Amino acid sequence: MRVRILGTAAGGGVPQWNCACTGCATARRAGTHRTQDGVAVTGDGAAWYLINASPDLRTQLLSTGDLDPGPGRRDTPIRGVVLTTAELDHTTGLLGLREAGRLDLYATATVLAALPAIPILRRYTDLHLHQLTTGSPVTLDGGLTVRTLPVGVKVPRYADPRPDDAWVTALRISDGRTGRSFVYATCLPAWTDAFDAFIAGADTALLDGTFSTDDEPARAAGLTRTPREMGHLPIAAALPALRRHPGVRFLFGHLNNTNPYASAPAPVPVEVAHDGQELQL
């Protein structure tokens, strides 16, 4: 299995267009940037699946040669999109895929019911919806299977609240031929026993790196809500759990513009993912 990390920033990217915080100012001066969170995975190098579709998707696809179209005029290696949330920074890029000949979209029933993009996409492409259900693995082209675990109930601001539904999920993507697996959980409000069991035995995991510490939002932006109240477990709080899984390579993504690791090296043992990074499992 190959995993291409398309974007590593939280909503708005780094630097954010209307933000002059220290992190955004530092990124502008350095000429560096992070696009919004998402990855692409393949089991055979031919069939690729996007995990989430950020507003930066077009830029991300153009910078990833493996996802170029061809050999036919409208051929594409992208077979579908797997969503972990209904948030705008994970779904707005779907509209950029409207000219696909066929688009397969995988998400929980909660997310599919909320997405305003679905009726629009139906007008443009042959849209096929696939419901992700806990305990029912889904088979993808190229020898991959996907398992899901609901991890959060954060409702996007545009959507009607539906408490206790599967608004936020973690994914475990496995290669049936090699037995290798990749866990994607970039929106994780708490490290529960269920998540600990879900991640056990994985080879690599991309985790929630939105905030570095519990006090970061207050210290860097004057916010009153804590990271967990915003649906994100800070990196410092996740580190003790990582020690229980010494065989797993952990990376952190979905970095907020206030996170110092978005523009400066992170201390060991924190490994921060970067845009364009490829993981071979």
C-alpha positions as CSV (number, residue, x, y, z in Angstrom):
1,M,0.0,0.0,0.0
2,R,1.1,3.5,-0.8
3,V,-0.2,6.6,1.0
4,R,0.4,10.1,-0.4
5,I,-0.2,12.9,2.1
6,L,-1.9,15.6,0.1
7,G,-2.4,18.2,2.8
8,T,-1.4,18.6,6.5
9,A,-3.2,21.8,7.7
10,A,-6.4,22.3,9.5
11,G,-9.2,24.4,8.0
12,G,-7.9,27.5,6.2
13,G,-4.4,26.1,5.7
14,V,-1.1,27.7,6.8
15,P,-0.9,30.6,6.2
16,Q,-4.6,31.3,6.3
17,W,-5.6,34.0,3.8
18,N,-7.0,36.5,6.4
19,C,-4.7,35.7,9.4
20,A,-1.7,37.6,10.7
21,C,-1.0,35.4,13.7
22,T,2.6,34.4,14.5
23,G,2.4,31.1,12.7
24,C,0.9,32.6,9.5
25,A,3.3,35.5,9.5
26,T,6.2,33.1,10.0
27,A,5.0,30.9,7.0
28,R,4.7,34.0,4.8
29,R,8.2,35.2,5.6
30,A,9.6,31.8,4.9
31,G,7.6,31.3,1.8
32,T,6.3,28.0,3.1
33,H,2.7,26.7,3.2
34,R,0.6,23.7,4.2
35,T,-2.6,22.9,2.3
36,Q,-5.7,21.5,4.0
37,D,-5.9,18.0,5.3
38,G,-6.3,14.9,3.0
39,V,-4.5,11.9,1.7
40,A,-4.6,9.5,-1.3
41,V,-4.2,5.7,-0.9
42,T,-3.6,2.8,-3.3
43,G,-3.1,-0.9,-3.0
44,D,-1.9,-1.6,-6.6
45,G,-0.6,1.8,-7.9
46,A,-3.4,2.0,-10.4
47,A,-6.6,2.6,-8.4
48,W,-6.4,5.5,-6.0
49,Y,-8.9,6.7,-3.3
50,L,-8.9,10.1,-1.8
51,I,-9.5,10.4,2.0
52,N,-11.4,13.6,2.3
53,A,-11.5,16.4,-0.4
54,S,-10.3,19.7,0.8
55,P,-10.8,23.1,-0.9
56,D,-7.1,22.8,-2.0
57,L,-7.8,19.5,-3.8
58,R,-7.0,20.8,-7.3
59,T,-3.6,22.2,-6.3
60,Q,-2.9,18.9,-4.4
61,L,-3.8,16.7,-7.4
62,L,-1.7,18.8,-9.8
63,S,1.4,18.4,-7.6
64,T,1.0,14.6,-7.3
65,G,2.1,12.9,-10.5
66,D,0.6,9.6,-9.6
67,L,-2.9,11.1,-9.8
68,D,-2.5,12.6,-13.3
69,P,-5.2,11.7,-15.9
70,G,-4.6,9.4,-18.9
71,P,-3.9,7.6,-21.1
72,G,-7.4,8.4,-22.4
73,R,-8.6,12.0,-22.4
74,R,-10.9,11.5,-19.4
75,D,-9.2,8.5,-17.7
76,T,-8.3,9.1,-14.1
77,P,-6.7,6.8,-11.5
78,I,-9.1,8.2,-8.8
79,R,-11.7,5.7,-8.1
80,G,-13.6,7.4,-5.3
81,V,-13.5,9.6,-2.1
82,V,-13.8,8.3,1.5
83,L,-15.0,11.0,3.9
84,T,-14.3,11.1,7.7
85,T,-16.4,14.2,8.5
86,A,-18.9,16.5,6.8
87,E,-16.8,19.6,7.6
88,L,-16.3,22.1,4.8
89,D,-12.5,21.7,4.9
90,H,-12.9,18.0,4.2
91,T,-15.7,18.1,1.6
92,T,-15.7,21.3,-0.4
93,G,-13.2,19.8,-2.9
94,L,-15.9,17.3,-4.0
95,L,-17.3,20.1,-6.2
96,G,-14.0,20.1,-8.1
97,L,-14.6,16.5,-9.0
98,R,-18.0,17.2,-10.6
99,E,-16.7,16.5,-14.1
100,A,-15.7,12.9,-13.3
101,G,-17.5,10.3,-15.5
102,R,-18.3,8.5,-12.3
103,L,-17.8,9.4,-8.7
104,D,-18.0,6.9,-5.8
105,L,-18.4,8.5,-2.4
106,Y,-18.0,6.6,0.9
107,A,-19.2,8.0,4.3
108,T,-21.4,7.3,7.2
109,A,-25.1,7.7,6.8
110,T,-24.9,10.8,9.0
111,V,-22.4,12.5,6.8
112,L,-24.1,11.5,3.6
113,A,-27.4,12.9,4.8
114,A,-25.9,16.2,5.7
115,L,-23.8,17.0,2.7
116,P,-25.2,19.9,0.6
117,A,-22.9,18.9,-2.3
118,I,-24.7,15.7,-3.1
119,P,-27.7,17.1,-5.0
120,I,-25.3,19.4,-6.9
121,L,-23.0,16.5,-7.8
122,R,-25.9,14.4,-9.1
123,R,-26.5,17.1,-11.7
124,Y,-23.0,16.7,-13.1
125,T,-21.8,13.2,-12.7
126,D,-22.8,9.6,-12.2
127,L,-22.7,9.6,-8.4
128,H,-22.7,6.4,-6.3
129,L,-23.1,6.6,-2.6
130,H,-21.7,3.9,-0.3
131,Q,-22.5,3.9,3.4
132,L,-19.8,3.1,5.9
133,T,-21.0,1.1,8.9
134,T,-19.0,0.1,12.0
135,G,-18.2,-3.6,11.9
136,S,-18.8,-3.9,8.2
137,P,-15.5,-3.6,6.2
138,V,-15.8,-2.1,2.7
139,T,-13.8,-3.5,-0.2
140,L,-12.0,-1.0,-2.5
141,D,-10.3,-1.6,-5.9
142,G,-6.7,-2.6,-5.7
143,G,-7.0,-5.0,-2.8
144,L,-7.8,-2.6,0.0
145,T,-10.5,-2.8,2.7
146,V,-11.7,0.0,4.9
147,R,-13.0,-0.3,8.5
148,T,-14.5,2.7,10.4
149,L,-14.8,3.7,14.0
150,P,-17.0,6.6,15.1
151,V,-14.8,8.9,17.3
152,G,-16.7,12.2,17.5
153,V,-20.1,13.9,17.4
154,K,-18.9,17.4,16.3
155,V,-21.6,18.8,14.0
156,P,-20.6,21.2,11.2
157,R,-22.0,24.7,11.7
158,Y,-24.0,24.5,8.5
159,A,-25.8,21.2,9.5
160,D,-28.7,20.5,11.8
161,P,-27.5,18.8,15.0
162,R,-28.1,15.1,15.3
163,P,-26.5,14.0,18.6
164,D,-24.9,10.6,19.0
165,D,-24.6,10.1,15.3
166,A,-21.4,9.2,13.5
167,W,-20.3,12.7,12.5
168,V,-16.5,12.0,12.8
169,T,-14.9,8.7,12.1
170,A,-11.4,7.1,12.1
171,L,-10.4,4.8,9.2
172,R,-8.3,1.7,9.2
173,I,-7.3,0.8,5.6
174,S,-5.7,-2.6,5.1
175,D,-4.0,-4.3,2.2
176,G,-5.3,-7.8,1.9
177,R,-2.2,-9.0,0.1
178,T,0.4,-7.8,2.5
179,G,-1.6,-7.5,5.7
180,R,-0.3,-4.0,6.2
181,S,-2.7,-1.3,7.6
182,F,-2.9,2.5,7.8
183,V,-5.0,4.4,10.3
184,Y,-6.3,7.9,9.6
185,A,-7.7,9.9,12.5
186,T,-6.9,13.6,12.0
187,C,-10.0,14.7,14.0
188,L,-9.9,12.8,17.3
189,P,-11.4,14.3,20.4
190,A,-10.3,11.6,22.8
191,W,-8.1,8.5,22.9
192,T,-10.7,6.0,24.1
193,D,-10.4,2.2,24.7
194,A,-12.2,1.6,21.5
195,F,-9.7,3.7,19.5
196,D,-6.8,2.1,21.3
197,A,-8.0,-1.3,20.2
198,F,-8.8,0.0,16.7
199,I,-5.2,1.2,16.2
200,A,-3.5,-1.9,17.7
201,G,-1.3,-3.7,15.2
202,A,-1.4,-1.0,12.6
203,D,1.8,-0.2,10.7
204,T,1.4,3.6,10.4
205,A,-1.1,6.1,11.7
206,L,-1.8,9.7,10.8
207,L,-3.2,11.4,13.9
208,D,-4.8,14.6,15.0
209,G,-2.1,17.3,15.3
210,T,-4.4,20.3,15.3
211,F,-3.1,21.7,18.5
212,S,0.2,21.0,20.3
213,T,-1.0,21.5,23.9
214,D,-4.2,22.1,25.9
215,D,-3.4,25.8,26.4
216,E,-2.5,26.6,22.8
217,P,-5.8,28.1,21.7
218,A,-5.9,30.4,24.7
219,R,-2.3,31.3,24.6
220,A,-1.9,31.8,20.9
221,A,-5.4,33.1,19.9
222,G,-7.2,34.1,23.1
223,L,-9.9,31.5,22.6
224,T,-11.9,30.2,25.5
225,R,-12.7,26.7,24.2
226,T,-10.2,24.0,24.8
227,P,-8.9,21.7,22.0
228,R,-11.1,18.8,23.2
229,E,-14.1,21.1,23.2
230,M,-13.3,21.8,19.6
231,G,-13.1,18.1,18.8
232,H,-9.3,17.7,18.9
233,L,-7.0,15.9,21.2
234,P,-3.8,17.9,21.6
235,I,-0.5,16.2,20.6
236,A,0.9,16.4,24.2
237,A,-2.1,14.5,25.5
238,A,-1.8,11.8,22.9
239,L,1.9,11.0,23.5
240,P,1.4,8.7,26.5
241,A,-0.9,6.5,24.5
242,L,1.6,6.1,21.7
243,R,4.0,4.3,24.0
244,R,1.5,1.4,24.2
245,H,2.0,0.8,20.5
246,P,5.8,0.7,19.9
247,G,5.4,-1.1,16.5
248,V,3.3,1.7,15.0
249,R,4.8,4.7,13.2
250,F,2.8,7.8,14.3
251,L,2.6,11.0,12.3
252,F,0.6,14.1,13.1
253,G,-1.4,16.1,10.6
254,H,-4.3,18.6,10.4
255,L,-2.1,21.3,12.0
256,N,-3.8,24.6,13.0
257,N,-2.1,27.8,12.1
258,T,-1.5,28.4,15.9
259,N,0.5,25.1,16.2
260,P,4.2,25.9,16.5
261,Y,5.0,22.6,14.7
262,A,3.4,23.9,11.6
263,S,6.4,26.1,10.9
264,A,9.1,24.9,13.2
265,P,10.7,21.5,13.9
266,A,8.8,19.3,16.4
267,P,10.6,17.7,19.4
268,V,11.2,14.0,19.5
269,P,9.1,11.8,19.5
270,V,6.6,13.9,17.6
271,E,6.8,13.3,13.8
272,V,4.8,15.9,11.8
273,A,3.7,15.0,8.3
274,H,4.4,17.3,5.4
275,D,2.5,18.0,2.2
276,G,3.5,15.6,-0.6
277,Q,5.0,13.0,1.7
278,E,4.7,9.4,0.6
279,L,4.4,6.4,2.9
280,Q,5.2,2.9,1.7
281,L,3.6,0.2,3.8
